[in-house]
Amino acid sequence: MTQSRATNIPLFLLLITIHHSLHRLNLSTAHITTSSILLQYASFFAFGGSNAISSVDLSSAYNGISSFNVVAVGVLTLISNWAGPIYWTSATNLLLLQRRTDDAATLGAGTGVFKTHVAILTAFAASSVAFVMAACTALRAHLFIWTVFSPKYLYSMAWSLGQHLLINIGLGSLLFWLGAR
Amino acid sequence: MAVAALRVARSWNQTGQKFAGEPDIVKTFLIPEPSRLWVLLSLTYVLVSFRILPTLQGLPYVVSTGLTSLLISTALSFKLAFTVEDAPELVVGLARTLHGMSQGQSLLFRARLVFSLIGLSGGFAVYRCLTGSSPRTVLTSCKSHPAPLGYSPGQ
């Protein structure tokens, strides 16, 4: 919330409400993952992101930095634009931990909840990036393609490398490991 | 209720080149009457503070309450100062009076203070997860630690 614009912060109230309802529903792992993917994208667009490069919000990119520093500015830009999806990563982690304790109580064994979650996430990310790459390759000689597809390609990179690898898998596994101890 | 919240969230900001300039909640509801924005914002921060408080269980009650209120007040003052620089038309009335009361520290200092406090609380929660006094408190604090702690105040 420190990184989001002031007008976007009440959105977190809504996101917390949705998360609370999901918590009460007691979903299966696949349902949790699907809801997570859908809500990550939905909250990304609700916060003001779009598929145009011009909507990348740099207002919070320099919070606490006195001079330009590539890594810090990049990280802060990622956090401020992907604030909604990052919230859903940690919220999904709570849902997965609840699923894990429920499964351990009924089935009596570790059922690899997080591995299933990561597998479905990776399948989604991989197939969407594959389709974008296929479209770019097939249409690379088209006259107007790159005006539309270069922002899409850049956003796919940000979603797959940044959100998927770093945050969903990296941060998610860290939180899950901490919570499962 | 979740679906209703989702529908409201969908019309919060209007994005996309086809619909640019169309009315959305921020434009038509919050900007004409900024006091609504600050009410909702304070409500959100207070809610987050209530979710952070249980994760600091190992500390004495006074310390954890003090740390949480310090974190929330610095975050709020940073948000006020940032909005004064970013969108001054949103800071009117009570919000501007509150901003005037907080002695004009630079944005840089406030931001670093907020980040270091978040890191401190997060580090403490992680430490409690890893060492843990009794299994039950560790379980509850570890489970509620991730979502409220660094990630809501940090984003």
Interface residues (C-beta under 8 A of the other chain):
Chain A: M1 T2 Q3 S4 R5 A6 T7 N8 I9 P10 L11 F12 L13 L14 L15 I16 T17 I18 H19 H20 S21 L22 A42 S43 F45 A46 F47 G48 G49 S50 N51 A52 S55 S59 S60 N63 G64 I65 S66 I79 S80 A83 I86 Y87 T89 S90 A91 N93 L94 L97 Q98 L175 L178 G179 R181
Chain B: M1 A2 A5 L6 V8 A9 R10 W12 N13 T15 G16 Q17 V26 L30 I31 L37 L40 L41 L43 T44 Y45 L47 V48 A75 F78 K79 F82 T83 D86 A87 L90 L107 L108 A111 R112 V114 F115 I118 V126 C129 L130 G132 V138 C142 K143 S144 H145 P146 A147 Y151 S152 P153 G154 Q155
